Amino acid sequence: MDWLKKHYEKLILAVVLVVAAIAVAAVPVLISQTRAQLEEQRNNIVRRPIRPLPPLDLTPMETVVQRLDTPLHADFGRPHYLFNPVQWQRAADGRLIKLARGTEIGPEAAVVTEIRPLHLILTFDSIGPVLDGQPSGYLIGVENEAAARPADRRKRQTFVRLNEKKEDLFTLREVQGPPADPEALILELGDTGERVTLTREKPFRRVEGYLADVRYDPEKRTFNNLRVGDRMTLAGEEYIVVAITQNEVVVSHRLTGKKYTIRMRSEG
């Protein structure tokens, strides 16, 4: 016991030194183990299998894009009066006309009451002087009801021989029957190349245009025998007839060029 009392400090120091030596010897092992653990953790994070991302749901965005592509149809025209206060206009006879829809005056208030066709008419009128059984030619009547100039609408006659072209209108291609007394003439039209048969009893007729009658009730006026190019005044504005078909008339505002269609409507 006396020895322990004298040397216990040395024993404690020796134990401490032994423990320190063991600790120093264990440091490399601990470092190696720590590195292995860190590497394992790293591999678990870096090399773990990657699952594909789920498909994106673009439905909300596509719906927004579709809404943006679809124009907003906001009708502020008549008969909505938010930006269109009701107007009144005095007619030529002094009456006040309420413009509730905007179609009470102008071309929208006009109606077509009648449309008549205009024809190109070719007639076999007579035979020219006959010499030795052969006629010198044939007299053809030409009437173009749709001609622009009134003077050109009257019937005129032209003398034509076989295979002779007349004014780009037609060419006489064939004489059927005896030349001095033919049953029919075969004409080739210059604009279409169509061949038509012409006899004394049956002329050739083709629609070349139309003539229209228009009624305008707001001013109690009628415009009869309108042709393409004619002008008419509606509600103080001038309009030009630019086209006529079997059931409608198309007019153009003289200043703006805006076109309006006036349709056929029965008198009843």
Backbone hydrogen bonds, N-H to C=O, Kabsch-Sander energy under -0.5 kcal/mol:
donor,donor_aa,acceptor,acceptor_aa,energy
5,K,1,M,-2.6
6,K,2,D,-2.2
7,H,3,W,-2.5
8,Y,4,L,-1.2
11,L,7,H,-1.8
12,I,8,Y,-2.7
13,L,9,E,-2.4
14,A,10,K,-2.7
15,V,11,L,-2.9
16,V,12,I,-2.6
17,L,13,L,-2.8
18,V,14,A,-2.6
19,V,15,V,-2.9
20,A,16,V,-2.8
21,A,17,L,-2.8
22,I,18,V,-2.7
23,A,19,V,-2.7
24,V,20,A,-3.0
25,A,21,A,-2.5
26,A,22,I,-1.9
27,V,23,A,-1.0
27,V,24,V,-0.5
29,V,25,A,-0.5
30,L,26,A,-2.9
31,I,27,V,-2.9
32,S,28,P,-2.7
33,Q,29,V,-2.7
34,T,30,L,-2.8
35,R,31,I,-2.9
36,A,32,S,-2.4
37,Q,33,Q,-2.4
38,L,34,T,-2.8
39,E,35,R,-2.7
40,E,36,A,-2.3
41,Q,37,Q,-2.7
42,R,38,L,-2.6
43,N,39,E,-2.9
44,N,40,E,-2.4
45,I,41,Q,-1.5
46,V,42,R,-3.5
47,R,43,N,-2.0
51,R,49,P,-0.6
58,L,56,L,-1.0
62,E,58,L,-3.0
63,T,59,T,-2.4
64,V,60,P,-1.8
65,V,61,M,-2.5
66,Q,62,E,-2.6
67,R,63,T,-2.0
68,L,64,V,-2.1
69,D,65,V,-2.3
70,T,66,Q,-1.5
73,H,71,P,-0.6
74,A,72,L,-1.3
75,D,73,H,-0.7
76,F,74,A,-0.8
80,H,77,G,-2.4
87,Q,99,L,-0.7
89,Q,97,I,-2.3
91,A,95,R,-3.8
94,G,91,A,-1.7
97,I,89,Q,-3.3
98,K,96,L,-0.5
99,L,87,Q,-3.2
99,L,97,I,-0.5
100,A,98,K,-1.3
109,A,106,G,-1.7
110,A,107,P,-1.4
111,V,215,R,-2.4
112,V,263,R,-2.3
113,T,111,V,-0.6
113,T,213,D,-2.2
114,E,213,D,-1.2
116,R,211,L,-3.4
118,L,209,G,-3.0
120,L,206,R,-2.9
121,I,119,H,-0.6
121,I,143,E,-3.2
122,L,204,F,-2.5
123,T,141,G,-2.0
124,F,199,T,-0.7
125,D,123,T,-1.0
125,D,139,L,-1.9
126,S,139,L,-1.3
128,G,137,G,-3.0
131,L,129,P,-0.5
131,L,134,Q,-2.7
134,Q,131,L,-1.8
136,S,129,P,-2.5
138,Y,160,V,-2.5
139,L,126,S,-2.6
140,I,138,Y,-0.6
140,I,158,T,-2.9
141,G,123,T,-2.7
142,V,156,R,-3.6
143,E,121,I,-2.3
144,N,152,D,-0.6
145,E,119,H,-2.8
145,E,143,E,-0.7
147,A,144,N,-1.4
152,D,149,R,-1.0
153,R,150,P,-1.4
154,R,150,P,-0.5
154,R,151,A,-0.6
156,R,142,V,-2.4
158,T,140,I,-2.8
160,V,138,Y,-2.6
163,N,172,L,-4.1
164,E,161,R,-2.0
166,K,170,F,-2.9
167,E,165,K,-0.6
169,L,166,K,-2.8
170,F,166,K,-1.1
171,T,188,E,-1.5
172,L,164,E,-1.4
173,R,171,T,-0.8
173,R,186,I,-2.5
174,E,186,I,-1.5
176,Q,174,E,-0.5
176,Q,184,A,-2.5
181,D,178,P,-1.0
183,E,176,Q,-2.5
184,A,176,Q,-1.4
185,L,198,L,-2.7
186,I,174,E,-2.9
187,L,185,L,-0.6
187,L,196,V,-2.6
188,E,171,T,-2.7
189,L,187,L,-0.6
189,L,194,E,-3.1
190,G,169,L,-2.8
193,G,189,L,-1.7
196,V,187,L,-2.8
196,V,194,E,-0.5
198,L,185,L,-2.7
199,T,202,K,-1.7
204,F,122,L,-2.6
206,R,120,L,-1.6
208,E,118,L,-3.7
209,G,118,L,-1.4
211,L,116,R,-3.4
212,A,226,L,-2.0
213,D,114,E,-2.7
214,V,223,F,-2.8
215,R,111,V,-3.0
216,Y,221,R,-3.4
217,D,109,A,-0.6
217,D,215,R,-0.5
219,E,216,Y,-0.7
220,K,217,D,-1.1
221,R,216,Y,-2.5
223,F,214,V,-3.4
224,N,222,T,-0.5
226,L,212,A,-3.4
229,G,241,V,-3.1
230,D,227,R,-2.2
232,M,239,Y,-2.3
234,L,232,M,-0.5
234,L,237,E,-2.8
237,E,234,L,-2.1
239,Y,232,M,-2.8
240,I,252,S,-2.7
241,V,230,D,-3.0
242,V,240,I,-0.6
242,V,250,V,-2.6
243,A,250,V,-1.5
245,T,248,E,-2.6
249,V,262,I,-3.2
250,V,243,A,-2.9
251,V,249,V,-0.5
251,V,260,Y,-2.7
252,S,240,I,-2.5
253,H,258,K,-2.8
254,R,238,E,-2.5
257,G,253,H,-2.0
260,Y,251,V,-2.8
262,I,249,V,-3.7
262,I,260,Y,-0.5
263,R,261,T,-0.6
264,M,247,N,-2.3
265,R,112,V,-2.6
